[in-house]
Amino acid sequence: MKVAVKDANILIDLIESDLLGLWFKLGIQTYVSDLVQLEIIEDEQKRVFNSFVDAGLIIVESLTSSELISASKKRDTHNISIEDASALIIALKKEAILLSGDAKLRKTAVGEGVKVYGVIWVFDRLVEESLLPPDGAIRKLQALLESGSFLPKAICESRISEWGRIR
């Protein structure tokens, strides 16, 4: 089984596009830090997130005091948030992939040898595993873009074009 650690922007995008449930069908064990959990603030997003926590599909992990110190150092050294640093600490500890759309976190994680992917990678996996039909992926990705999500437009347009050819 693969392991992934998610930061808040990925969770929110998957919740908003109603894909978080499909994510778990990929068989990837999912962790978030308790600090990332606190970034889920909208009521409906919290409800959805907590339902997956209650079902045991999302594991919320608290950092130890030494891990918090390490996260603080990463925050200061790399100018990332403490929440993002906590996700990186867990990814390092679990030898997991990190799912994030945050450029500073991605750069920091890659520099520390962590594989990092974004929400487009999740869409790709769902389409490749036939869990999400290409036309559904197109609709959901377009909706995310229209909602103001900070996704790379050129990559999104490329995927939409690619998925449009395999419908």
Secondary structure, DSSP 8 states (H G I E B T S, - for coil): -EEEEE-HHHHHHHHHTT-HHHHGGG-EEEEEEHHHHTT--SHHHHHHHHHHHHTTSEEEE---HHHHHHHHHHHHHHT--HHHHHHHHHHHHHT-EEE---HHHHHHHHHTT--EE-HHHHHHHHHHTTSS-HHHHHHHHHHHHHTT----HHHHHHHHHHHHHT-
